[in-house]
């Protein structure tokens, strides 16, 4: 809701939080302070951008803290974030698993391979099936699919890097939503070969790829399967959202 981001005292809109807010106002820390919003400039670039993953995470934490999280009432905070009991139960369940030590944090380095050696191996492995592997929604999440080279975009990226000794998450549960949280945040203007990049397709960060350099990237797309894409084409240029993660 844009009014939750910039502040509910901003004039106009409805109870649903929809209002016509200019982009420069929506992303202005000064405007957010004026209208009492929850948007935060998490990466320090002078803008509080709801479509920037770092800003969005800091803003979510700000909202949760203000709605009970700061005092330890996490259930109240999560309910304020999403008024659905099933959602609250799911989030609290994940919290319990992490706090009682029943799950482990994922290492993004994994194995002994790291740096450019790992990047080049991941790209070599990923490139070996260009034109040979059709896209399969939900594929690549068991050994049978992996052996048959049946992947979707996120499982393909995970497999390529796993082959190079870089662990990007469990076989059965790696998605674009988990990949976008890994590694180091990199500005799009500074991305390098091997960086993991994201696109807004059917949802925000709905597609993921491995950047090759010179505007090219390796990906498993629903239309072409495992292939090399080009950021300079209109389709990909319009959908690249600037989210870049350095995982090796």
N, C-alpha and C positions, 0 to 999 in steps of 0.2 A: 504494500500500500504506500503510495507516494507521500501521503500525508503523515503516515507513521514515520517515514524517513525524514521529511523536512519539518514536520511539526503540525499538529492538529489546529493550531491557532492560525495557520495560513488560510486566507479567505477563499471561499468557494468549495466546490465539491459536494459529495454526499456522505452519508454515514458509512458508506463502503470504503471511504478513504481515497476515492478517485477525484482528482482535480487536475486542471490544466496548469501544470507548473513548468515554466521554461527550464531547459536543461541546466543552464548556468545557475539558476536559483536552486534547483534540486540538489546540485552537487556543491553548493557553496557552504563551507563550514560556518561562515558568518550568518547566513540565512537560517541554517539549521539551529544555531544558537538563539537567534531571534525568535523563531517560531516554536522552539522547544522540541525539536525532533530527535531521533535516535541515530541518525547517520553519523559515521565517523570516518575521518581521513586516516585509515589504518596504515597506509604505506608512505604517508608524509609527502605526497606529491601536490598538496594544495587543494585537492578535490576529494569530496566524499562521494564516490561513484558506486551506486548500488549494483552495477554490473562488473565491478572489480572484485575479485574473490577475496583479497585481503581486506578491503574496506567492508565488504559484506560480512565477513567473519567478526571483525571488530564491532560492527554495528549490532550484529545479533547478540554478541556478548553484552554489549551496552544495554540492549533491550531486556535481556534476561536478568541482568543484575538489578535493573530498576524495578523489575516486577517480581522480586522475591529472591533472586539468586544471590544478591549481595549478603542477605541475612541467612542464607543456607536453605531457604524454602524452594528447592529446585523444582518440585512438582508443581507448585503454584506458578513459577516462572515459565515452565514449559507449557502449561495450560494457557497462560496468557499469550504465548507465541502461537499456539494452535489449539483452538477449542474443540479438541477431539480426544475422548478418553483413550481410544486405542493408540493414538499417537503418543500421548503422555506415557502410557504403559510401556510402549516400545522403547522410547528414549530412556526412561528410568531403568528398564531392563538392561540396556547397553551400558548405562552408567554403573550399574551394580556389577556387571561382568568385569569392567575395567578396574573398578576400585577394589574388588576382592581378589584381583590377580588371576582370574580364570582365563584371561586372554592376554596375549603379548603384543606389544607395539611392533609394527612391521619395520624391519630394517630396509632402507632403500639402497644400501650398498651391497649386502649379501655376498657370499663367496669371496674369492680373492681378486676377481677382476674388477677394476674400477678405472675411472677416467676415460681417456680417449680409446684405450684398448677395448674396454667394455662397449663403448659407443659403436666403434667400428664393427665389432662382432655382432652386436644386436642388429645393426643395419644390414650386415652381410646375410645373417640368418633370415631377417625379414624380407630382404630382396630376393631370396632364393625361391620364394613362392609367388612372386609377382606374376599375375596372369594365370595362376594355377590353382587359386583358392577362392571359390565364390563366397560371398557374404552369407552368414547364417546367424540370424537373430538369436542371441542366447547361446551360441555355439562356443566351443573352446573351454568349457568349464568342467570337463572330465577328460580322463586320459584317452578314451576312445575318440572323442572329437579332436583332441590334439594330434593323435596319430593319423587321423584322416585329414588333418589340416582344415578343419571346419571352425572358423572363428567369426566373431563380430569385431567391431573396432577396438574395444577395450581389451578383450581377451587376446587379440592379435598383438597389441603393444606389449601386454604382459608377457606373452610367450617369447617374443623377440628378445626382450631384455632378460628374461629368465634364462634363456639359452646362453646369455653372456655373463651369467652369474650375478645379475642384479634382481633382487626380489622386490617386486612391486605389489605384492599382496597374494592372498590365497587363490588357488586355481578357481575355486567354486564361487568366489565372492568379489572378484575385482571388476569394477565398473568405471565409467567415466566419473561418477561421483566420488569414488575412492581415489582414483588417480589424480584428480585435481587438487587433492590435499597433500600430495607427496612432494618431496624434494624442495628445491629452493625457488622462490618466485623470481622470475626474470622479466624485465621489460621487453616488450615485443621488438623494440628497436635494437635490443642487444641479444636476441636469441641466436644460438649457435647450433651447429650440426649435432644431432642427438637429443636436443630438447624436445619435450613432449608438449604439443600444442593442442588447443581446444577450439571447437566451433559450436555456435548456436544453431542446431538443426531442428529436430523435433522438440527440443527443450534447450535451456541454457546449459552449455557444456555437454551437449548431447553427442558430440563426435570428437574423437581423439586421434592424433597422428604423431609420427616421429619426423621431426624437421631434418631435412637433408642439406639445406643451404641453397642459396640462389633462388629462394622462393618455392623450392620443391619439397615435397614431403611424402613419406610412406604411410599408407593407410589401408584399411579394409572398409570400403564404402558399400552401401547397399546397392548401388547401381553398377559398380565395376569390380567388386571384390577387392582382393589385394592388388594394389596398383600404386602408381606414383601420381600424386596430384600437384597442382600448381596454384599457389596463392594469388597469382596474377589473373587467373580466370575470374569472371564476374561471380560465378556461383560461390566459390570458396572465399573470394575477397569479401563478399557481402556477409559471409557467415563466420569468418575468423573473428573471435572476440577479444583477442589480445592476451588471453590467459596462457602463460608459458611457464612450464616447470622444468627445472634442471635436475634430473634424477641420477646422473652418473658423471 
